[in-house]
Each structure stands twice: as structure tokens, then as C-alpha cells.
Amino acid sequence: MIDPGAVRVKAAAFLKVPIERMGDDVTLLSLVQESFLLVQLVIELEEEFGARLVQEDLKDVKTVGDLVKAIVTHEVI
């Protein structure tokens, strides 16, 4: 099972932002303006945690909480 806290820590490190800025309601666009960087973040998290997301899984991902939930719920077993 993927630890949501570990996903947050990895995302914060990748984005080079303090973990305190990784609250559930924080929008991803407030952390990063470049969509390419967000794509790289998703790929990094998928590889790190063994999750597999498709474009449909990401259509409603707007916040840090949404992203963490998407990674946790799409773990490949």
C-alpha cells in the first residue's frame, strides 16, 4: 500500500517546495506554472510508487490532494 505522506514528500522534493506547501487544497498550478513539469511529476511518482495512471485518471486532478489520491488508488500490484 502506498503511503500518502511519502507521495507528498516525493512531490515536494521534485517541485523543490517546502512540504508545508503540500496541503490537500493547494492547487497544482499554484506550485508550478509549466504543464510539462506537472507531467514529469506524475511520471516520477508513477515510477517511484508503482502506480499507473492514464489521461482519464488525471482529468479531475487539480490539487495536491487529488494527485496524492490518484497515485494511491492506482497502485499496480
C-alpha positions as CSV (number, residue, x, y, z in Angstrom):
1,M,0.0,0.0,0.0
2,I,1.3,3.4,-1.0
3,D,1.8,5.9,1.9
4,P,0.1,9.2,1.0
5,G,2.7,11.0,3.2
6,A,5.6,9.6,1.1
7,V,3.9,10.7,-2.1
8,R,3.7,14.3,-0.7
9,V,7.3,14.2,0.4
10,K,8.4,13.0,-3.0
11,A,6.3,15.6,-4.9
12,A,7.6,18.4,-2.7
13,A,11.2,17.3,-3.3
14,F,10.6,17.1,-7.1
15,L,8.9,20.5,-7.2
16,K,11.5,21.9,-4.8
17,V,8.9,23.4,-2.5
18,P,8.6,23.1,1.3
19,I,6.4,20.2,2.5
20,E,4.3,22.7,4.3
21,R,3.0,23.9,0.9
22,M,1.7,20.4,0.0
23,G,-1.7,20.7,1.7
24,D,-4.7,18.8,0.2
25,D,-6.4,22.0,-1.0
26,V,-3.3,23.6,-2.6
27,T,-3.7,23.8,-6.4
28,L,-1.0,22.2,-8.5
29,L,-1.0,25.3,-10.7
30,S,-0.1,27.5,-7.7
31,L,3.0,25.3,-7.3
32,V,4.0,25.0,-10.9
33,Q,3.0,27.1,-14.0
34,E,4.5,24.7,-16.6
35,S,2.2,21.8,-17.5
36,F,5.3,19.9,-18.8
37,L,6.7,19.9,-15.2
38,L,3.4,18.5,-13.9
39,V,3.6,15.7,-16.5
40,Q,7.2,15.0,-15.3
41,L,6.0,14.9,-11.7
42,V,3.3,12.4,-12.5
43,I,5.8,10.2,-14.3
44,E,8.2,10.4,-11.4
45,L,5.5,9.5,-8.9
46,E,4.3,6.6,-11.0
47,E,7.8,5.2,-11.2
48,E,8.6,5.7,-7.6
49,F,5.4,4.2,-6.2
50,G,4.5,1.6,-8.9
51,A,1.3,3.4,-9.9
52,R,-0.1,3.6,-13.4
53,L,-2.3,6.4,-14.5
54,V,-4.0,7.1,-17.8
55,Q,-5.1,10.5,-19.1
56,E,-8.7,9.8,-17.9
57,D,-7.4,9.4,-14.3
58,L,-5.8,12.9,-14.4
59,K,-8.7,14.9,-15.9
60,D,-10.1,15.9,-12.5
61,V,-6.7,16.2,-10.7
62,K,-6.4,19.9,-9.7
63,T,-5.0,19.9,-6.2
64,V,-2.2,18.2,-4.3
65,G,-4.8,16.1,-2.5
66,D,-6.3,15.0,-5.9
67,L,-2.8,14.0,-7.1
68,V,-2.0,12.0,-3.9
69,K,-5.3,10.2,-4.1
70,A,-4.8,9.3,-7.8
71,I,-1.3,7.8,-7.1
72,V,-2.5,5.9,-4.0
73,T,-5.6,4.4,-5.7
74,H,-3.8,3.4,-8.9
75,E,-1.1,1.2,-7.4
76,V,-0.1,-1.7,-9.7
77,I,0.0,-4.8,-7.6
